[in-house]
């Protein structure tokens, strides 16, 4: 069991499988009202990296998280729950699955 502040060694296989689908990171037809764009998620990730680095001396783990988010990019996703791009892709996947489920019923 993890305690607060410990980094997860590796994300669950399902999360990795979902986040390898690069189509989830693009734009296309919005799946919900006011869905953030890919550019908005990327800008948010970059702002978060900057903020984490600014406060790294005060918060243990901030520098490591900033480095993980910095390394996130196409075909090499960080799969961090703190990453706006990965979180958006996971949300897009979830909405698509729910839409498929509701159409199958």
ABEGO torsion letter per residue (X at the ends): XBBBGBBBABBBAAAAAAAABAAAABBEBBABBGBBBAAAAAAAAAAAAAAAAAAAAABBGAAAAAAAAAABBBGBBAGBAABAAAAAAAAAAAAAAAAAAAAAX
